[in-house]
Amino acid sequence: MSDIIQELTIEATPENVFYALAMPDGITGWWSNHVTAELKVGSLTEVRFENGGVFKMEIIDLEVGKKVHWSVRLSPHDWEGSTITWDLTPISKGTRLLFGQHDLMVGDTGYSIEETRAGWEYFLGSLKSYLETGKGTPYVY
């Protein structure tokens, strides 16, 4: 099993970062334009991609302006059973975001750890751009 950890600074309040990570209108600004989500522990966040690619993540921990934690329940890759964590810390220039994907099984039927890391780097850049400029680069179909 592998972990991916990435940290970045975003010039936005922790509350704005939180809503971009937890609410459908936020997620569609940086990840995919097909999202369903409910702001409640135990609910599923669903992110869809073309050709049937669907990610379903159960919200396992949630605190406005502080954290969003998901447990992956369905994925077109080897992500089932992994945990995705978004931890937010206020700083003078906005928010320090600590992203993690933990206990990730990769390589058998999905992407390599390098491909998965590169994908997250792309979408984390999209998240940062969305929050700082109002324009992210989500997957659109």
Secondary structure, 3 states (H helix, E strand, C coil): CEEEEEEEEECCCHHHHHHHHHCHHHHCCCCECEEECCCCCCCEEEEECHHHCEEEEEEEEEECCCEEEEEEEECCCCCCCCEEEEEEEEECCEEEEEEEEEEECCCCCCCCHHHHHHHHHHHHHHHHHHHHHCCCCCECC
